[in-house]
Amino acid sequence: MPEVDPSRIYVAGHSSAGTVALLTAEHEPRIAGCIAYAPCSDVEDFLSEALSDPFLPRFLPGLREFAKRSSPRTHVAKLKCPTFLFQAADDSVVDANTTRQFRSLLQAQGTSVTYKEVPSGDHYDPMIESGIPAAIAWINGLANQ
């Protein structure tokens, strides 16, 4: 489509869709930037209680391998595009420490990462109130570079 600038394709998502946004950016080199609001960046850790259940493998064989494969942390070395991470410190679904650790992994490998954390609001409202405006400003900043 002539209206689409292929050098400005971004991927974004919140919560599980934020996880998918990170995975997409890790595996699709044409992505110009990734925005992930309260993503589950470590699926294995997120599912640790379920994965420790000794009976679960009988009913869901391969779950542990699936959790590892579908974890952005597993593929972090492939994430090269600029990345915007957003998190509320009091998120009751995604632990902010996990997102902070993911940010540190990106920084350690030299990936351009912007991290914005708000102190409260839980899992959804801060993304609407603060996260989306901050990500739009971030994209505009990238466009002006």
N, C-alpha and C positions, 0 to 999 in steps of 0.2 A: 504494500500500500504506500503510495507516495507521501501520504500524510504522516507516516510513522518514520521517525529518525531511528534507524537500527542501533545507533550508538547511544541512545538514551532510553533503553528498555530497563525498567526497574521491576523488582519483585517485592511484594510486601504482604504481611499477614500478622494476625494477632493470635496468640496462644498456639493451638495446634497448627493453624495456618502460618504462624510465624516460624514454626519448626519446618514446615514445608518450604517456606520462602528461603530459609537458610540452606536446606538441602538442594533446592533448585539452583541457588547461587553457587553452591559447591560443585555442582555437576554440569552447569551450563555456562561456558566461558563467555558467551555473548551478553550476559547480564551486566549492565553498567553499574548497578548498585542494589543493595539489599536492605530492606527495612523490616525489622522483626520486633514486634511489640510482645513482651512477656512470653518469649518462646520457650519451649522445652528443648534446651540445647543438649541435655544429657538424658536421653530416654531410658537408658539402663538404670540410672539413679532414680528417676521419676517412678519407675515400675519396680524398684528394688523389693518392696514388700511382697508384691505378687510373684516376682521371680524367685523369691526365697521359699515359696510354698512348695514342699516336696511332691505334692500331688498334681500340681499344675502341668508339668511336662506330659503327663498321661493324656490330659485333655487338650492341651495346646502344644503339641510337639513343635520344637523350633522357635518358641517364643523368645528365648534368651538371644538367639542368633538374630532374630528379627529386630529386637530392641536395639541391639548393637548396630546393625546395618542401617536402621532408621534414625540413628542419633547423629545430629550435626557434629557433636564432639568427635565422633569417629573419623569424620572427613574434614576436620577443620583445616588441615594443611592445603586443601583444595580451594578454600575460600580466599580469593584474591581481590575481589571487587570491593570498593568502599562499602562499609556496612554501618548501619544505624541501629543501635539496640536501645530499647526503651523498657523500663521496668518500674513498678511501684515497690518501695521497700517493704510494705506490709502486704504484698500479694499473698493471698491464701491458697493459690493454686500452684504458682511457679515460685520457687524459692529465689529471692533476689541474689543470694550468694552464688547460685549456679550460673545466673546470667553474668554476674561480675567475673566469675572464673572463666567463662567463655570469652568475655571481653579481654581478659589477661592473656589467654591463649592466642587470640588474634593479634594483640599488640606485640607479643613475643615473636611472632613470625613476620612482623612488619606489615600486616594488613591494616589499611586505613580504617579505623573504627571510631565512631562517635557514640558515646554512651550517655544517655540521659536517664536519671533516676529521680522520681518524685517521692516524697516521704510517705504519702498515704493515698488511699482511694481504692485499694484492693486490686482486683484483676482487670476490670473492664473500664470503669469510668475515667481513670487517668489517661488511658489511651485516647479516648474521645476528647477530653478537655485539654490535655497538654501534649500528648504524643503525636497526634496527627499534625497539629500546627508546627511542632518542632521538626517533624520529618519533612514537611513541605519546605520549611526554611532551609533544612539541610540539603534537599535536592536542588533548590534554587542556588545555594552556595556552590554546589558542584558544577552547576550549569555555567556559573559566572567565572569559573577557574580557567 
